Amino acid sequence: MVLLTAVHLDSQGAYYDELHQAPAAFHYIGSHPAMFTWPHHGIPLLNMTYSAAIKSTIYGAYLRFVDPHFSITSWRLLGIAFVAAGLFCFFMIAGDSLRFQSAALFGLLVLSDISVLVTTRHDWGPTALALALRLVFIGLWLSLALGATGKSQRWKFALVGLVAALSILEKVSSIVLIAPLGILLITTRNRDKTGWRWAISGLMLGTLPLLVGNIVTYGMGRGFISLSEATTDRGDMGTLAYIYDYLSIGQGQLPRALVFGDMPNAWFGWSEAAALTALLIIICVAAIRRGESGASLRIAGALVATYAALAVAFPLIPHPTFVHHWIIATPFQYAAIALALPALKDNKNTRRLFVAVVVFLIVMRIPNLSNVEQAFASGKASDRYDAAYNTLMRLAAARSKDALFISSDWGSATQIYCGSNGQDDFVYEPFWNADSAQPVRDITSQTHKRVLYVVTTGIGAQFADSSAATIDALTQSRTWQSSPVEPEFANTGPIQIRKFVRSGEGN
């Protein structure tokens, strides 16, 4: 994982959402972050109303005890470390319950999944920690279903419930993991009659902070905080388009479009979807035919059922979903394929067909895997990941003592804040207000700094009017005058930067 994702980690620019968990981390080195920080008694507990500040806390510990200076390299390495640790734990926990050929195939499928690689390196979902937790979840599942019986199974049931709970705490959209947990309990009920009680206990323990938080906000008359951004508008994606995107996620078409601004030939996507569908159908048919005599095939069938159940669950989430939600179904499908490979040995014709499709699936991924690795190394990027955002971070850091930054629209504030290493009152986002002009006047009348920069990304068309109002408020101000920007600010690619200085102070 590290070798595939850590090449030239700063070659792509930092994306706004990729850094949205970072501001809260600066609390641990004395800053007072406001963006994406929901504190309780001064301690950041949430990044959003539906996501816990777990990654923020871990990176905050890094800032406090290892290196007090933020860098895009160390931030991206943390996401990669999560997934690498998750893979290690998966193999350690699954242990002897997983045959060598199954373990090798599982690792190969995960590490050739383009969506896994891109979203791990550029953790904008976020997805990295969630993937690590799912890997532990599946490892525990296999250990429970195929490993040795004994009292330790009760603790494993408790742990699998706890891991599901931590996933939900990390981001509430992982509530869909209740379906895999239910399928796990049904298919392994004969291993320990009281296992479901231990699993529910682990689930309740892990979700206790979330439950308490929601009860508190409800008692305060603010409703359930985790549901505060729920909506009945789930987007207008058609069913067939959703099924195609869901089944072809291994080719990474949507993450590639977001990060690199490109997309592989549609043939790769259709081939991925067809090959994966064929493999899952073969597993289901074989599991039904084998019945109770094949434990590995039975569990593989349960994992296929999990993958299908999650496909049904995502459209039910009361919020529009995208690839960073759908990837929650990964790697359940890979665990099913890996388990089925050795279990089909008694049916030579079926096994040959299965192996042929697996080989086709992996070989077909190689061209796009090669393209992605080249893109990582060369710095190929879309406008949202343009290297100019890293330049902006460096320029902001150099002026953190004498200048003020205003993001006139969405897409630059988290980068500027992290570039300043969490300096308080350094960057503002007035566009969140219906009338951005008034907040701009308030900000500029209260600051003692003599220079301010207005940054415009143009990413969100819905913020165009607010951005124009911000610039108009400064242009018409008697206190601030427009001034030519320094040459380095003039070479920031798709980012537009305007400079204003206090009247009478020159450049």
Legacy VTK file of the C-alpha trace (Angstrom):
# vtk DataFile Version 3.0
C-alpha trace
ASCII
DATASET POLYDATA
POINTS 507 float
0.000 0.000 0.000
2.721 2.472 0.953
4.743 1.769 -2.193
1.713 2.260 -4.423
0.393 5.471 -2.852
3.290 7.376 -1.270
5.247 8.350 -4.385
5.729 12.147 -4.599
3.044 12.795 -2.005
3.011 16.550 -2.570
2.851 16.414 -6.368
-0.899 17.089 -6.409
-2.186 20.181 -4.691
-4.116 20.042 -1.431
-7.887 19.911 -1.927
-10.255 21.772 0.399
-12.189 18.684 1.488
-9.010 16.620 1.745
-7.903 18.948 4.559
-11.254 19.485 6.251
-10.253 17.267 9.198
-6.908 19.014 9.667
-7.944 22.377 11.257
-9.207 20.713 14.462
-5.767 19.118 14.946
-4.202 22.531 15.613
-6.135 22.712 18.876
-3.495 20.417 20.319
-0.703 22.924 19.692
-2.536 25.895 21.176
-4.645 27.230 18.300
-8.373 27.889 18.412
-9.720 26.429 15.164
-13.229 27.338 14.056
-13.505 25.546 10.722
-14.803 21.974 10.876
-14.489 21.929 14.642
-17.327 21.108 17.030
-15.814 21.288 20.522
-17.115 20.074 23.848
-15.474 21.693 26.871
-12.910 23.065 24.424
-11.952 19.660 22.973
-12.773 19.057 19.270
-15.110 16.049 19.152
-16.616 16.428 15.687
-15.494 17.738 12.315
-19.016 17.773 10.961
-22.331 17.068 12.636
-22.058 13.543 11.258
-18.330 12.776 11.584
-16.058 12.456 14.618
-12.689 14.195 14.855
-10.729 10.933 15.238
-8.220 11.620 12.486
-7.894 15.211 13.736
-7.000 13.955 17.211
-4.405 11.491 15.934
-2.769 14.128 13.755
-2.998 16.571 16.647
-0.938 14.136 18.717
1.595 14.049 15.878
1.786 17.852 15.862
2.199 18.002 19.606
4.696 15.209 20.189
6.522 14.664 16.883
6.577 17.716 14.620
4.590 20.909 15.326
4.577 21.915 11.658
1.829 20.847 9.264
2.803 19.376 5.903
0.711 17.878 3.143
3.128 14.927 3.081
2.613 13.991 6.729
-1.144 14.523 6.425
-1.435 12.202 3.433
0.865 9.670 5.039
-1.552 9.388 7.950
-4.356 8.187 5.683
-1.999 5.729 4.018
-0.834 4.503 7.437
-4.461 3.848 8.435
-5.071 1.558 5.465
-1.680 -0.153 5.732
-2.389 -0.856 9.408
-5.852 -2.119 8.500
-4.406 -4.582 5.989
-1.850 -5.785 8.530
-4.551 -6.297 11.153
-6.753 -8.111 8.649
-4.097 -10.715 7.911
-3.128 -11.051 11.559
-6.719 -11.480 12.759
-7.873 -13.763 9.937
-4.743 -15.837 10.531
-5.061 -19.549 9.840
-8.698 -19.198 8.836
-7.501 -17.785 5.514
-5.558 -20.021 3.147
-2.454 -18.620 1.501
-3.987 -18.402 -1.976
-7.033 -16.613 -0.547
-4.849 -14.175 1.379
-2.740 -13.464 -1.701
-5.781 -12.942 -3.924
-7.452 -10.674 -1.376
-4.351 -8.492 -1.115
-4.003 -8.353 -4.901
-7.620 -7.317 -5.418
-7.471 -4.605 -2.750
-4.144 -3.200 -3.947
-5.236 -3.107 -7.603
-8.459 -1.257 -6.792
-7.947 2.239 -8.213
-10.604 3.808 -5.989
-8.902 2.377 -2.904
-5.506 3.738 -3.957
-6.690 7.214 -4.975
-9.002 7.783 -2.011
-6.381 6.492 0.416
-3.730 8.904 -0.847
-6.207 11.771 -1.209
-8.487 11.151 1.763
-11.236 13.622 0.885
-14.259 11.470 1.817
-12.880 10.733 4.290
-12.394 7.039 3.528
-8.992 5.882 4.817
-9.777 5.257 8.485
-13.159 3.795 7.560
-11.468 1.309 5.208
-9.023 0.309 7.944
-11.920 -0.388 10.307
-13.738 -2.477 7.675
-10.617 -4.540 7.106
-10.512 -5.297 10.830
-14.257 -6.062 10.732
-13.842 -8.593 7.899
-10.793 -10.135 9.564
-12.851 -10.698 12.719
-15.708 -12.113 10.638
-13.468 -14.711 9.010
-11.856 -15.586 12.327
-15.274 -16.074 13.909
-16.720 -18.064 11.024
-13.745 -20.237 10.129
-11.362 -20.142 13.086
-11.189 -22.254 16.198
-14.054 -22.151 18.672
-13.685 -21.264 22.338
-14.288 -18.537 24.890
-12.226 -16.112 22.834
-15.058 -16.090 20.308
-17.193 -14.049 22.687
-14.565 -11.322 22.794
-14.333 -11.412 19.008
-18.098 -10.939 18.760
-17.804 -7.982 21.125
-14.941 -6.572 19.081
-16.760 -6.914 15.777
-19.689 -4.969 17.254
-17.288 -2.365 18.631
-15.540 -1.952 15.260
-18.895 -1.434 13.536
-19.752 1.161 16.180
-16.453 3.001 15.750
-17.093 3.110 12.013
-20.480 4.730 12.631
-18.926 7.141 15.133
-16.227 8.053 12.623
-18.899 8.895 10.034
-22.607 8.307 10.441
-23.020 7.127 6.826
-21.350 3.914 7.993
-24.661 3.113 9.695
-25.112 0.849 6.662
-22.635 -1.533 8.349
-25.533 -2.674 10.512
-26.447 -4.869 7.516
-23.061 -6.697 7.421
-23.170 -7.074 11.212
-26.610 -8.641 11.012
-25.543 -11.022 8.241
-22.438 -11.958 10.235
-24.526 -12.810 13.305
-27.004 -14.875 11.305
-24.357 -16.867 9.437
-22.161 -17.546 12.491
-24.901 -18.117 15.064
-23.967 -21.799 15.397
-20.471 -20.897 16.576
-21.616 -19.326 19.853
-25.262 -19.152 20.917
-24.692 -15.970 22.945
-22.474 -14.281 20.357
-25.192 -11.834 19.306
-25.400 -10.496 22.860
-21.677 -9.788 22.919
-21.827 -8.154 19.496
-24.734 -5.910 20.507
-22.870 -5.004 23.703
-19.829 -3.969 21.677
-22.038 -1.996 19.306
-23.763 -0.150 22.138
-20.482 0.609 23.879
-18.920 2.070 20.738
-21.931 4.198 19.840
-22.463 5.466 23.384
-20.665 8.812 22.775
-22.771 9.357 19.658
-25.980 8.473 21.465
-25.164 10.771 24.393
-24.280 13.626 22.067
-27.548 13.306 20.191
-29.559 13.082 23.401
-27.871 16.237 24.712
-28.535 18.260 21.547
-32.113 17.010 21.438
-32.588 18.039 25.056
-31.255 21.503 24.185
-33.970 21.850 21.562
-31.542 21.527 18.641
-32.727 18.126 17.477
-30.501 15.109 16.908
-27.160 16.526 15.805
-26.304 13.531 13.598
-29.468 14.094 11.575
-29.213 17.872 11.333
-28.029 17.719 7.720
-30.372 14.939 6.625
-32.469 15.653 3.538
-35.081 13.947 1.403
-33.216 15.090 -1.725
-30.931 12.192 -2.592
-29.884 13.485 -5.994
-31.142 12.564 -9.433
-28.782 9.708 -10.383
-30.615 6.988 -12.292
-30.742 3.422 -11.026
-28.777 1.949 -13.928
-26.067 4.613 -13.645
-25.774 3.928 -9.916
-25.498 0.150 -10.428
-22.819 0.671 -13.078
-20.796 3.024 -10.854
-21.181 0.655 -7.897
-19.971 -2.429 -9.778
-17.167 -0.649 -11.643
-15.745 1.163 -8.616
-12.509 -0.840 -8.831
-11.525 1.068 -11.959
-11.654 4.325 -10.009
-13.388 6.331 -12.698
-14.991 8.899 -10.382
-11.979 9.402 -8.049
-9.723 9.752 -11.100
-12.006 12.389 -12.575
-11.962 14.337 -9.318
-8.220 14.146 -8.609
-6.617 13.932 -12.056
-9.314 15.417 -14.261
-9.396 12.353 -16.502
-11.344 9.134 -16.833
-10.352 5.742 -18.274
-11.994 4.377 -21.391
-15.568 3.307 -20.648
-14.662 -0.198 -21.841
-12.656 -0.706 -18.648
-15.607 0.266 -16.491
-18.057 -2.028 -18.270
-15.554 -4.889 -18.234
-14.957 -4.427 -14.496
-18.689 -4.426 -13.806
-19.293 -7.506 -15.962
-16.374 -9.473 -14.501
-17.294 -8.663 -10.898
-20.950 -9.541 -11.517
-19.942 -12.870 -13.069
-17.730 -13.751 -10.109
-20.401 -12.914 -7.552
-23.023 -14.949 -9.436
-20.682 -17.951 -9.595
-20.122 -17.710 -5.838
-23.857 -17.534 -5.086
-24.718 -20.499 -7.326
-21.869 -22.581 -5.893
-22.793 -21.682 -2.312
-26.420 -22.707 -2.866
-25.403 -25.993 -4.439
-22.818 -26.783 -1.772
-25.225 -25.984 1.067
-24.006 -26.662 4.576
-21.062 -28.813 3.454
-18.805 -25.958 2.442
-18.081 -23.451 5.218
-15.847 -21.218 3.093
-18.372 -21.069 0.259
-21.186 -20.369 2.707
-19.295 -17.425 4.183
-18.354 -16.253 0.675
-22.056 -16.300 -0.179
-22.784 -14.280 2.961
-20.192 -11.707 1.908
-21.837 -11.454 -1.527
-25.168 -10.924 0.240
-23.482 -8.167 2.258
-22.220 -6.476 -0.894
-25.736 -6.611 -2.382
-27.373 -5.403 0.845
-25.070 -2.380 0.956
-25.977 -1.532 -2.654
-29.602 -1.337 -1.545
-28.759 0.590 1.640
-26.883 3.549 0.122
-29.891 5.040 -1.722
-31.795 4.917 1.581
-29.337 7.276 3.322
-31.161 10.624 3.808
-28.463 12.533 1.961
-27.004 12.462 -1.565
-24.317 9.782 -1.841
-21.223 9.515 -4.023
-18.252 7.250 -4.533
-16.787 8.031 -1.087
-19.954 6.489 0.375
-20.257 3.569 -2.049
-16.699 2.463 -1.305
-17.977 1.340 2.108
-18.958 -1.861 0.257
-15.272 -2.494 -0.453
-13.618 -4.933 0.301
-16.525 -7.269 1.152
-16.688 -8.378 -2.491
-12.957 -9.140 -2.519
-13.190 -11.236 0.631
-15.967 -13.256 -1.032
-13.867 -13.857 -4.157
-10.779 -14.742 -2.129
-12.664 -17.267 0.029
-14.336 -18.888 -2.971
-11.127 -19.569 -4.913
-9.886 -22.600 -2.922
-13.417 -23.681 -2.025
-14.254 -24.405 -5.698
-11.547 -27.033 -6.069
-14.051 -29.915 -6.244
-15.778 -28.516 -9.308
-13.085 -28.257 -11.961
-15.171 -26.595 -14.680
-16.565 -23.960 -12.339
-13.134 -23.335 -10.862
-11.578 -22.890 -14.319
-14.225 -20.362 -15.271
-13.829 -18.594 -11.929
-10.039 -18.404 -12.248
-10.298 -17.163 -15.828
-12.606 -14.301 -14.810
-10.392 -13.409 -11.827
-7.326 -13.265 -14.070
-9.242 -11.147 -16.585
-10.327 -8.757 -13.821
-6.796 -8.272 -12.506
-5.099 -8.030 -15.923
-7.691 -5.498 -17.063
-6.792 -3.261 -14.120
-3.082 -3.118 -14.959
-3.242 -0.348 -17.629
-5.216 1.988 -15.356
-3.046 1.107 -12.367
0.010 2.081 -14.416
-1.645 5.340 -15.491
-2.528 6.222 -11.913
1.008 5.580 -10.673
2.356 7.816 -13.439
-0.162 10.499 -12.488
0.907 10.305 -8.833
4.552 10.750 -9.809
4.073 13.473 -12.432
1.649 15.611 -10.460
-1.174 15.340 -12.956
-4.160 17.062 -11.398
-7.596 18.517 -11.961
-8.297 22.161 -11.113
-9.363 21.103 -7.610
-6.021 19.400 -6.983
-3.858 21.855 -8.908
-0.334 22.252 -7.498
-1.156 25.954 -7.146
-2.930 25.130 -3.874
0.359 23.962 -2.382
1.938 27.185 -3.627
-0.879 29.110 -1.968
-0.165 27.327 1.311
3.502 28.330 1.165
2.707 31.941 0.264
0.182 32.156 3.074
2.708 30.776 5.533
5.241 33.423 4.502
2.720 36.200 5.192
1.032 34.823 8.271
2.309 37.693 10.479
1.396 40.732 8.442
-1.503 39.761 6.164
-5.095 38.606 6.280
-6.762 36.231 3.797
-10.383 36.185 2.712
-11.695 33.257 0.687
-14.339 34.834 -1.491
-15.698 31.423 -2.472
-15.376 27.755 -1.562
-12.152 25.814 -2.029
-9.163 27.593 -0.471
-9.662 28.313 3.246
-8.564 24.978 4.737
-5.361 25.101 2.694
-4.586 28.655 3.791
-5.309 27.834 7.430
-3.110 24.733 7.400
-0.411 26.620 5.515
-0.307 29.161 8.345
0.053 26.255 10.800
-3.258 27.050 12.415
-2.877 30.764 13.029
-6.002 32.237 14.596
-7.959 34.979 12.806
-5.966 34.533 9.614
-8.461 33.324 7.009
-12.197 33.958 6.714
-15.049 32.532 4.631
-17.767 35.227 4.388
-19.455 33.455 1.463
-21.320 31.176 3.900
-23.457 34.203 4.795
-26.422 35.255 2.662
-24.932 38.757 2.464
-21.153 38.365 2.334
-20.501 42.099 2.056
-21.412 42.835 5.676
-19.111 40.159 7.186
-16.296 41.493 4.972
-16.825 45.007 6.314
-16.844 43.654 9.864
-13.638 41.669 9.309
-11.719 44.530 7.700
-12.812 47.080 10.313
-11.599 44.894 13.197
-8.236 43.709 11.893
-5.001 45.571 12.611
-3.178 44.077 9.646
-2.258 46.344 6.783
-2.548 43.904 3.886
-5.269 41.486 2.869
-5.561 39.032 0.014
-8.814 37.873 -1.532
-8.640 34.348 -2.942
-11.115 33.094 -5.557
-11.121 29.531 -6.862
-14.211 29.549 -9.079
-14.912 25.927 -8.129
-18.503 26.414 -6.987
-20.733 28.367 -9.360
-23.275 28.762 -6.550
-20.851 31.068 -4.742
-20.212 33.402 -7.699
-22.586 36.136 -6.482
-21.205 35.998 -2.962
-17.662 36.193 -4.317
-18.534 39.244 -6.401
-20.157 40.911 -3.382
-16.994 40.362 -1.326
-14.787 41.968 -3.949
-17.231 44.843 -4.489
-17.287 45.582 -0.753
-13.499 45.944 -0.708
-13.306 47.858 -3.987
-15.806 50.416 -2.722
-14.174 50.684 0.697
-12.540 53.972 1.638
-10.195 52.190 4.006
-8.766 49.651 1.567
-7.267 50.177 -1.859
-6.582 47.628 -4.577
-2.886 47.020 -5.168
-0.908 44.913 -7.659
-0.106 41.466 -6.276
3.441 40.222 -5.935
4.751 38.212 -8.929
4.563 34.932 -7.029
0.843 35.496 -6.385
0.275 36.116 -10.074
1.379 32.575 -10.984
-1.136 30.474 -9.116
-2.822 28.655 -11.978
-6.631 28.563 -11.693
-6.609 30.514 -8.405
-7.218 34.264 -8.615
-5.666 36.411 -5.908
-6.333 40.103 -5.349
-4.404 42.329 -2.976
-5.741 45.233 -0.914
-3.780 47.552 1.385
-4.893 50.147 3.882
-5.366 53.583 2.373
-2.273 55.752 2.627
0.118 52.846 3.352
1.212 52.158 -0.218
2.436 48.734 -1.278
LINES 1 508
507 0 1 2 3 4 5 6 7 8 9 10 11 12 13 14 15 16 17 18 19 20 21 22 23 24 25 26 27 28 29 30 31 32 33 34 35 36 37 38 39 40 41 42 43 44 45 46 47 48 49 50 51 52 53 54 55 56 57 58 59 60 61 62 63 64 65 66 67 68 69 70 71 72 73 74 75 76 77 78 79 80 81 82 83 84 85 86 87 88 89 90 91 92 93 94 95 96 97 98 99 100 101 102 103 104 105 106 107 108 109 110 111 112 113 114 115 116 117 118 119 120 121 122 123 124 125 126 127 128 129 130 131 132 133 134 135 136 137 138 139 140 141 142 143 144 145 146 147 148 149 150 151 152 153 154 155 156 157 158 159 160 161 162 163 164 165 166 167 168 169 170 171 172 173 174 175 176 177 178 179 180 181 182 183 184 185 186 187 188 189 190 191 192 193 194 195 196 197 198 199 200 201 202 203 204 205 206 207 208 209 210 211 212 213 214 215 216 217 218 219 220 221 222 223 224 225 226 227 228 229 230 231 232 233 234 235 236 237 238 239 240 241 242 243 244 245 246 247 248 249 250 251 252 253 254 255 256 257 258 259 260 261 262 263 264 265 266 267 268 269 270 271 272 273 274 275 276 277 278 279 280 281 282 283 284 285 286 287 288 289 290 291 292 293 294 295 296 297 298 299 300 301 302 303 304 305 306 307 308 309 310 311 312 313 314 315 316 317 318 319 320 321 322 323 324 325 326 327 328 329 330 331 332 333 334 335 336 337 338 339 340 341 342 343 344 345 346 347 348 349 350 351 352 353 354 355 356 357 358 359 360 361 362 363 364 365 366 367 368 369 370 371 372 373 374 375 376 377 378 379 380 381 382 383 384 385 386 387 388 389 390 391 392 393 394 395 396 397 398 399 400 401 402 403 404 405 406 407 408 409 410 411 412 413 414 415 416 417 418 419 420 421 422 423 424 425 426 427 428 429 430 431 432 433 434 435 436 437 438 439 440 441 442 443 444 445 446 447 448 449 450 451 452 453 454 455 456 457 458 459 460 461 462 463 464 465 466 467 468 469 470 471 472 473 474 475 476 477 478 479 480 481 482 483 484 485 486 487 488 489 490 491 492 493 494 495 496 497 498 499 500 501 502 503 504 505 506
